[in-house]
């Protein structure tokens, strides 16, 4: 991750890793959310492979919106 040189990515990855280390995945998301997240990852990868920058950005924003919601819930607990 550090090889990316993207400080935002590095920090966000660290937060996510810590969060999932502190909690079991099953307690954080249900199966439907997990499947939706998997599909979002597939879309992101397809956009990157197709070199469609705008669609990749849009797919990342959609995916990260859910993550930020999870982090906000975590902060409230």
Biopython code that builds the backbone (N, CA, C, O; Angstrom):
import numpy as np
from Bio.PDB.StructureBuilder import StructureBuilder

atoms = [
    (1, "UNK", "N", (0.815, -1.183, 0.000)),
    (1, "UNK", "CA", (0.000, 0.000, 0.000)),
    (1, "UNK", "C", (0.868, 1.260, 0.000)),
    (1, "UNK", "O", (0.568, 2.225, -0.703)),
    (2, "UNK", "N", (1.924, 1.249, 0.774)),
    (2, "UNK", "CA", (2.782, 2.429, 0.831)),
    (2, "UNK", "C", (3.426, 2.715, -0.516)),
    (2, "UNK", "O", (3.809, 3.850, -0.799)),
    (3, "UNK", "N", (3.546, 1.675, -1.354)),
    (3, "UNK", "CA", (4.163, 1.851, -2.660)),
    (3, "UNK", "C", (3.339, 2.744, -3.569)),
    (3, "UNK", "O", (3.864, 3.279, -4.546)),
    (4, "UNK", "N", (2.051, 2.916, -3.265)),
    (4, "UNK", "CA", (1.213, 3.774, -4.106)),
    (4, "UNK", "C", (1.622, 5.227, -4.013)),
    (4, "UNK", "O", (1.440, 5.986, -4.964)),
    (5, "UNK", "N", (2.178, 5.628, -2.865)),
    (5, "UNK", "CA", (2.528, 7.020, -2.656)),
    (5, "UNK", "C", (1.312, 7.902, -2.439)),
    (5, "UNK", "O", (1.443, 9.121, -2.332)),
    (6, "UNK", "N", (0.135, 7.305, -2.372)),
    (6, "UNK", "CA", (-1.115, 8.038, -2.194)),
    (6, "UNK", "C", (-1.436, 8.059, -0.704)),
    (6, "UNK", "O", (-1.916, 7.069, -0.153)),
    (7, "UNK", "N", (-1.172, 9.187, -0.057)),
    (7, "UNK", "CA", (-1.328, 9.290, 1.398)),
    (7, "UNK", "C", (-2.767, 9.030, 1.836)),
    (7, "UNK", "O", (-2.994, 8.392, 2.864)),
    (8, "UNK", "N", (-3.735, 9.515, 1.070)),
    (8, "UNK", "CA", (-5.145, 9.285, 1.417)),
    (8, "UNK", "C", (-5.458, 7.797, 1.392)),
    (8, "UNK", "O", (-6.099, 7.278, 2.305)),
    (9, "UNK", "N", (-5.010, 7.114, 0.353)),
    (9, "UNK", "CA", (-5.229, 5.672, 0.238)),
    (9, "UNK", "C", (-4.565, 4.924, 1.395)),
    (9, "UNK", "O", (-5.155, 4.007, 1.965)),
    (10, "UNK", "N", (-3.355, 5.313, 1.733)),
    (10, "UNK", "CA", (-2.612, 4.657, 2.811)),
    (10, "UNK", "C", (-3.341, 4.834, 4.143)),
    (10, "UNK", "O", (-3.498, 3.874, 4.898)),
    (11, "UNK", "N", (-3.785, 6.055, 4.429)),
    (11, "UNK", "CA", (-4.481, 6.312, 5.692)),
    (11, "UNK", "C", (-5.821, 5.582, 5.749)),
    (11, "UNK", "O", (-6.156, 4.973, 6.765)),
    (12, "UNK", "N", (-6.581, 5.643, 4.668)),
    (12, "UNK", "CA", (-7.880, 4.989, 4.625)),
    (12, "UNK", "C", (-7.725, 3.472, 4.767)),
    (12, "UNK", "O", (-8.500, 2.829, 5.476)),
    (13, "UNK", "N", (-6.737, 2.912, 4.100)),
    (13, "UNK", "CA", (-6.480, 1.476, 4.206)),
    (13, "UNK", "C", (-6.127, 1.088, 5.634)),
    (13, "UNK", "O", (-6.558, 0.043, 6.124)),
    (14, "UNK", "N", (-5.354, 1.917, 6.292)),
    (14, "UNK", "CA", (-4.983, 1.663, 7.681)),
    (14, "UNK", "C", (-6.207, 1.676, 8.587)),
    (14, "UNK", "O", (-6.352, 0.816, 9.455)),
    (15, "UNK", "N", (-7.087, 2.655, 8.383)),
    (15, "UNK", "CA", (-8.318, 2.744, 9.183)),
    (15, "UNK", "C", (-9.188, 1.521, 8.956)),
    (15, "UNK", "O", (-9.704, 0.935, 9.908)),
    (16, "UNK", "N", (-9.353, 1.136, 7.700)),
    (16, "UNK", "CA", (-10.193, -0.023, 7.374)),
    (16, "UNK", "C", (-9.615, -1.294, 7.993)),
    (16, "UNK", "O", (-10.342, -2.091, 8.586)),
    (17, "UNK", "N", (-8.315, -1.473, 7.852)),
    (17, "UNK", "CA", (-7.666, -2.666, 8.407)),
    (17, "UNK", "C", (-7.854, -2.734, 9.918)),
    (17, "UNK", "O", (-8.181, -3.787, 10.464)),
    (18, "UNK", "N", (-7.646, -1.612, 10.584)),
    (18, "UNK", "CA", (-7.819, -1.568, 12.035)),
    (18, "UNK", "C", (-9.264, -1.871, 12.421)),
    (18, "UNK", "O", (-9.521, -2.618, 13.365)),
    (19, "UNK", "N", (-10.199, -1.285, 11.685)),
    (19, "UNK", "CA", (-11.622, -1.482, 11.984)),
    (19, "UNK", "C", (-12.010, -2.952, 11.860)),
    (19, "UNK", "O", (-12.668, -3.501, 12.743)),
    (20, "UNK", "N", (-11.602, -3.587, 10.765)),
    (20, "UNK", "CA", (-11.967, -4.983, 10.577)),
    (20, "UNK", "C", (-11.211, -5.905, 11.528)),
    (20, "UNK", "O", (-11.693, -6.992, 11.848)),
    (21, "UNK", "N", (-10.036, -5.484, 11.983)),
    (21, "UNK", "CA", (-9.298, -6.269, 12.965)),
    (21, "UNK", "C", (-10.004, -6.251, 14.320)),
    (21, "UNK", "O", (-9.946, -7.222, 15.074)),
    (22, "UNK", "N", (-10.671, -5.134, 14.619)),
    (22, "UNK", "CA", (-11.336, -4.991, 15.905)),
    (22, "UNK", "C", (-12.713, -5.660, 15.927)),
    (22, "UNK", "O", (-13.268, -5.905, 16.998)),
    (23, "UNK", "N", (-13.250, -5.947, 14.770)),
    (23, "UNK", "CA", (-14.596, -6.498, 14.677)),
    (23, "UNK", "C", (-14.606, -7.667, 13.710)),
    (23, "UNK", "O", (-13.783, -7.737, 12.797)),
    (24, "UNK", "N", (-15.517, -8.561, 13.911)),
    (24, "UNK", "CA", (-15.689, -9.639, 12.955)),
    (24, "UNK", "C", (-16.535, -9.120, 11.807)),
    (24, "UNK", "O", (-17.499, -8.386, 12.020)),
    (25, "UNK", "N", (-16.174, -9.502, 10.587)),
    (25, "UNK", "CA", (-16.865, -9.009, 9.400)),
    (25, "UNK", "C", (-18.365, -9.250, 9.479)),
    (25, "UNK", "O", (-19.150, -8.400, 9.058)),
    (26, "UNK", "N", (-18.772, -10.394, 10.010)),
    (26, "UNK", "CA", (-20.194, -10.730, 10.070)),
    (26, "UNK", "C", (-20.983, -9.753, 10.944)),
    (26, "UNK", "O", (-22.183, -9.566, 10.743)),
    (27, "UNK", "N", (-20.314, -9.138, 11.901)),
    (27, "UNK", "CA", (-20.986, -8.193, 12.783)),
    (27, "UNK", "C", (-21.093, -6.811, 12.139)),
    (27, "UNK", "O", (-21.878, -5.976, 12.590)),
    (28, "UNK", "N", (-20.323, -6.570, 11.107)),
    (28, "UNK", "CA", (-20.279, -5.259, 10.476)),
    (28, "UNK", "C", (-21.260, -5.174, 9.304)),
    (28, "UNK", "O", (-22.004, -4.201, 9.181)),
    (29, "UNK", "N", (-21.257, -6.181, 8.456)),
    (29, "UNK", "CA", (-22.119, -6.167, 7.278)),
    (29, "UNK", "C", (-22.856, -7.493, 7.167)),
    (29, "UNK", "O", (-22.367, -8.535, 7.603)),
    (30, "UNK", "N", (-24.039, -7.432, 6.576)),
    (30, "UNK", "CA", (-24.759, -8.675, 6.338)),
    (30, "UNK", "C", (-24.407, -9.190, 4.938)),
    (30, "UNK", "O", (-23.658, -8.546, 4.203)),
    (31, "UNK", "N", (-24.944, -10.337, 4.581)),
    (31, "UNK", "CA", (-24.583, -10.975, 3.317)),
    (31, "UNK", "C", (-24.924, -10.095, 2.118)),
    (31, "UNK", "O", (-24.137, -10.012, 1.175)),
    (32, "UNK", "N", (-26.074, -9.441, 2.138)),
    (32, "UNK", "CA", (-26.456, -8.577, 1.014)),
    (32, "UNK", "C", (-25.461, -7.434, 0.823)),
    (32, "UNK", "O", (-25.099, -7.097, -0.304)),
    (33, "UNK", "N", (-25.026, -6.843, 1.929)),
    (33, "UNK", "CA", (-24.042, -5.763, 1.845)),
    (33, "UNK", "C", (-22.697, -6.282, 1.332)),
    (33, "UNK", "O", (-22.012, -5.607, 0.564)),
    (34, "UNK", "N", (-22.335, -7.475, 1.763)),
    (34, "UNK", "CA", (-21.083, -8.085, 1.324)),
    (34, "UNK", "C", (-21.119, -8.353, -0.181)),
    (34, "UNK", "O", (-20.146, -8.082, -0.885)),
    (35, "UNK", "N", (-22.238, -8.882, -0.673)),
    (35, "UNK", "CA", (-22.388, -9.158, -2.103)),
    (35, "UNK", "C", (-22.358, -7.847, -2.896)),
    (35, "UNK", "O", (-21.720, -7.771, -3.946)),
    (36, "UNK", "N", (-23.044, -6.820, -2.395)),
    (36, "UNK", "CA", (-23.049, -5.522, -3.073)),
    (36, "UNK", "C", (-21.632, -4.953, -3.145)),
    (36, "UNK", "O", (-21.235, -4.405, -4.174)),
    (37, "UNK", "N", (-20.877, -5.079, -2.068)),
    (37, "UNK", "CA", (-19.505, -4.590, -2.037)),
    (37, "UNK", "C", (-18.645, -5.345, -3.050)),
    (37, "UNK", "O", (-17.821, -4.747, -3.741)),
    (38, "UNK", "N", (-18.840, -6.644, -3.132)),
    (38, "UNK", "CA", (-18.099, -7.466, -4.103)),
    (38, "UNK", "C", (-18.386, -6.988, -5.523)),
    (38, "UNK", "O", (-17.473, -6.859, -6.338)),
    (39, "UNK", "N", (-19.652, -6.729, -5.811)),
    (39, "UNK", "CA", (-20.031, -6.257, -7.150)),
    (39, "UNK", "C", (-19.432, -4.879, -7.432)),
    (39, "UNK", "O", (-19.023, -4.590, -8.557)),
    (40, "UNK", "N", (-19.385, -4.038, -6.404)),
    (40, "UNK", "CA", (-18.766, -2.724, -6.575)),
    (40, "UNK", "C", (-17.292, -2.870, -6.915)),
    (40, "UNK", "O", (-16.775, -2.146, -7.766)),
    (41, "UNK", "N", (-16.609, -3.806, -6.253)),
    (41, "UNK", "CA", (-15.196, -4.054, -6.559)),
    (41, "UNK", "C", (-15.047, -4.533, -8.004)),
    (41, "UNK", "O", (-14.134, -4.105, -8.710)),
    (42, "UNK", "N", (-15.933, -5.411, -8.437)),
    (42, "UNK", "CA", (-15.874, -5.902, -9.813)),
    (42, "UNK", "C", (-16.019, -4.743, -10.801)),
    (42, "UNK", "O", (-15.288, -4.667, -11.789)),
    (43, "UNK", "N", (-16.959, -3.849, -10.531)),
    (43, "UNK", "CA", (-17.186, -2.706, -11.411)),
    (43, "UNK", "C", (-15.950, -1.819, -11.470)),
    (43, "UNK", "O", (-15.550, -1.373, -12.545)),
    (44, "UNK", "N", (-15.351, -1.566, -10.318)),
    (44, "UNK", "CA", (-14.141, -0.731, -10.262)),
    (44, "UNK", "C", (-13.027, -1.357, -11.087)),
    (44, "UNK", "O", (-12.374, -0.672, -11.874)),
    (45, "UNK", "N", (-12.813, -2.633, -10.913)),
    (45, "UNK", "CA", (-11.755, -3.332, -11.651)),
    (45, "UNK", "C", (-12.018, -3.290, -13.152)),
    (45, "UNK", "O", (-11.100, -3.048, -13.936)),
    (46, "UNK", "N", (-13.263, -3.523, -13.557)),
    (46, "UNK", "CA", (-13.605, -3.481, -14.980)),
    (46, "UNK", "C", (-13.338, -2.097, -15.569)),
    (46, "UNK", "O", (-12.807, -1.977, -16.674)),
    (47, "UNK", "N", (-13.707, -1.060, -14.830)),
    (47, "UNK", "CA", (-13.473, 0.312, -15.308)),
    (47, "UNK", "C", (-11.981, 0.591, -15.469)),
    (47, "UNK", "O", (-11.557, 1.214, -16.442)),
    (48, "UNK", "N", (-11.196, 0.122, -14.506)),
    (48, "UNK", "CA", (-9.746, 0.328, -14.578)),
    (48, "UNK", "C", (-9.167, -0.440, -15.762)),
    (48, "UNK", "O", (-8.354, 0.096, -16.515)),
    (49, "UNK", "N", (-9.585, -1.692, -15.927)),
    (49, "UNK", "CA", (-9.084, -2.496, -17.048)),
    (49, "UNK", "C", (-9.472, -1.893, -18.395)),
    (49, "UNK", "O", (-8.721, -1.988, -19.366)),
    (50, "UNK", "N", (-10.648, -1.273, -18.447)),
    (50, "UNK", "CA", (-11.113, -0.624, -19.677)),
    (50, "UNK", "C", (-10.566, 0.795, -19.833)),
    (50, "UNK", "O", (-10.861, 1.481, -20.811)),
    (51, "UNK", "N", (-9.760, 1.225, -18.850)),
    (51, "UNK", "CA", (-9.152, 2.556, -18.843)),
    (51, "UNK", "C", (-10.190, 3.672, -18.943)),
    (51, "UNK", "O", (-9.967, 4.705, -19.574)),
    (52, "UNK", "N", (-11.337, 3.427, -18.295)),
    (52, "UNK", "CA", (-12.407, 4.417, -18.260)),
    (52, "UNK", "C", (-12.295, 5.178, -16.935)),
    (52, "UNK", "O", (-12.881, 4.793, -15.923)),
    (53, "UNK", "N", (-11.537, 6.249, -16.974)),
    (53, "UNK", "CA", (-11.201, 6.999, -15.766)),
    (53, "UNK", "C", (-12.442, 7.556, -15.084)),
    (53, "UNK", "O", (-12.592, 7.429, -13.869)),
    (54, "UNK", "N", (-13.321, 8.165, -15.844)),
    (54, "UNK", "CA", (-14.505, 8.788, -15.241)),
    (54, "UNK", "C", (-15.417, 7.759, -14.575)),
    (54, "UNK", "O", (-15.910, 7.988, -13.470)),
    (55, "UNK", "N", (-15.640, 6.639, -15.237)),
    (55, "UNK", "CA", (-16.487, 5.600, -14.635)),
    (55, "UNK", "C", (-15.801, 4.975, -13.427)),
    (55, "UNK", "O", (-16.466, 4.602, -12.460)),
    (56, "UNK", "N", (-14.475, 4.856, -13.473)),
    (56, "UNK", "CA", (-13.734, 4.318, -12.326)),
    (56, "UNK", "C", (-13.865, 5.249, -11.128)),
    (56, "UNK", "O", (-14.071, 4.791, -10.003)),
    (57, "UNK", "N", (-13.745, 6.557, -11.364)),
    (57, "UNK", "CA", (-13.904, 7.535, -10.281)),
    (57, "UNK", "C", (-15.302, 7.455, -9.689)),
    (57, "UNK", "O", (-15.479, 7.454, -8.471)),
    (58, "UNK", "N", (-16.284, 7.387, -10.566)),
    (58, "UNK", "CA", (-17.676, 7.320, -10.109)),
    (58, "UNK", "C", (-17.921, 6.036, -9.306)),
    (58, "UNK", "O", (-18.598, 6.061, -8.279)),
    (59, "UNK", "N", (-17.373, 4.927, -9.777)),
    (59, "UNK", "CA", (-17.543, 3.648, -9.073)),
    (59, "UNK", "C", (-16.853, 3.691, -7.708)),
    (59, "UNK", "O", (-17.378, 3.159, -6.731)),
    (60, "UNK", "N", (-15.681, 4.322, -7.639)),
    (60, "UNK", "CA", (-14.979, 4.449, -6.360)),
    (60, "UNK", "C", (-15.756, 5.334, -5.397)),
    (60, "UNK", "O", (-15.848, 5.025, -4.209)),
    (61, "UNK", "N", (-16.311, 6.425, -5.895)),
    (61, "UNK", "CA", (-17.097, 7.312, -5.032)),
    (61, "UNK", "C", (-18.309, 6.580, -4.467)),
    (61, "UNK", "O", (-18.636, 6.723, -3.289)),
    (62, "UNK", "N", (-18.965, 5.804, -5.306)),
    (62, "UNK", "CA", (-20.117, 5.019, -4.846)),
    (62, "UNK", "C", (-19.686, 4.031, -3.779)),
    (62, "UNK", "O", (-20.334, 3.911, -2.739)),
    (63, "UNK", "N", (-18.603, 3.328, -4.031)),
    (63, "UNK", "CA", (-18.121, 2.321, -3.088)),
    (63, "UNK", "C", (-17.676, 2.959, -1.773)),
    (63, "UNK", "O", (-18.006, 2.456, -0.699)),
    (64, "UNK", "N", (-16.945, 4.039, -1.846)),
    (64, "UNK", "CA", (-16.440, 4.670, -0.630)),
    (64, "UNK", "C", (-17.542, 5.349, 0.173)),
    (64, "UNK", "O", (-17.406, 5.516, 1.385)),
    (65, "UNK", "N", (-18.616, 5.736, -0.473)),
    (65, "UNK", "CA", (-19.743, 6.312, 0.254)),
    (65, "UNK", "C", (-20.241, 5.329, 1.312)),
    (65, "UNK", "O", (-20.524, 5.717, 2.446)),
    (66, "UNK", "N", (-20.345, 4.067, 0.938)),
    (66, "UNK", "CA", (-20.785, 3.041, 1.890)),
    (66, "UNK", "C", (-19.777, 2.880, 3.021)),
    (66, "UNK", "O", (-20.147, 2.708, 4.182)),
    (67, "UNK", "N", (-18.512, 2.937, 2.667)),
    (67, "UNK", "CA", (-17.459, 2.790, 3.671)),
    (67, "UNK", "C", (-17.495, 3.940, 4.667)),
    (67, "UNK", "O", (-17.384, 3.726, 5.874)),
    (68, "UNK", "N", (-17.650, 5.151, 4.166)),
    (68, "UNK", "CA", (-17.723, 6.297, 5.058)),
    (68, "UNK", "C", (-18.925, 6.191, 5.985)),
    (68, "UNK", "O", (-18.856, 6.615, 7.138)),
    (69, "UNK", "N", (-20.024, 5.631, 5.495)),
    (69, "UNK", "CA", (-21.194, 5.422, 6.346)),
    (69, "UNK", "C", (-20.871, 4.440, 7.468)),
    (69, "UNK", "O", (-21.265, 4.646, 8.616)),
    (70, "UNK", "N", (-20.149, 3.368, 7.127)),
    (70, "UNK", "CA", (-19.734, 2.399, 8.148)),
    (70, "UNK", "C", (-18.839, 3.062, 9.189)),
    (70, "UNK", "O", (-19.001, 2.833, 10.388)),
    (71, "UNK", "N", (-17.903, 3.876, 8.735)),
    (71, "UNK", "CA", (-16.992, 4.541, 9.661)),
    (71, "UNK", "C", (-17.737, 5.534, 10.549)),
    (71, "UNK", "O", (-17.421, 5.672, 11.731)),
    (72, "UNK", "N", (-18.726, 6.223, 9.983)),
    (72, "UNK", "CA", (-19.524, 7.142, 10.789)),
    (72, "UNK", "C", (-20.292, 6.387, 11.863)),
    (72, "UNK", "O", (-20.372, 6.841, 13.004)),
    (73, "UNK", "N", (-20.860, 5.233, 11.505)),
    (73, "UNK", "CA", (-21.567, 4.398, 12.485)),
    (73, "UNK", "C", (-20.613, 3.943, 13.583)),
    (73, "UNK", "O", (-20.968, 3.926, 14.762)),
    (74, "UNK", "N", (-19.403, 3.575, 13.183)),
    (74, "UNK", "CA", (-18.399, 3.107, 14.143)),
    (74, "UNK", "C", (-18.052, 4.211, 15.139)),
    (74, "UNK", "O", (-17.930, 3.959, 16.338)),
    (75, "UNK", "N", (-17.893, 5.440, 14.632)),
    (75, "UNK", "CA", (-17.565, 6.566, 15.496)),
    (75, "UNK", "C", (-18.685, 6.846, 16.494)),
    (75, "UNK", "O", (-18.420, 7.251, 17.626)),
    (76, "UNK", "N", (-19.932, 6.633, 16.081)),
    (76, "UNK", "CA", (-21.079, 6.886, 16.944)),
    (76, "UNK", "C", (-21.177, 5.849, 18.068)),
    (76, "UNK", "O", (-21.699, 6.142, 19.143)),
    (77, "UNK", "N", (-20.671, 4.635, 17.813)),
    (77, "UNK", "CA", (-20.715, 3.577, 18.849)),
    (77, "UNK", "C", (-19.673, 3.855, 19.848)),
    (77, "UNK", "O", (-19.522, 3.102, 20.810)),
]
sb = StructureBuilder()
sb.init_structure("model")
sb.init_model(0)
sb.init_chain("A")
sb.init_seg("    ")
for serial, (resi, resn, name, xyz) in enumerate(atoms, 1):
    if name == "N":
        sb.init_residue(resn, " ", resi, " ")
    sb.init_atom(name, np.array(xyz, "f"), 0.0, 1.0, " ", f" {name:<3s}", serial, name[0])
structure = sb.get_structure()
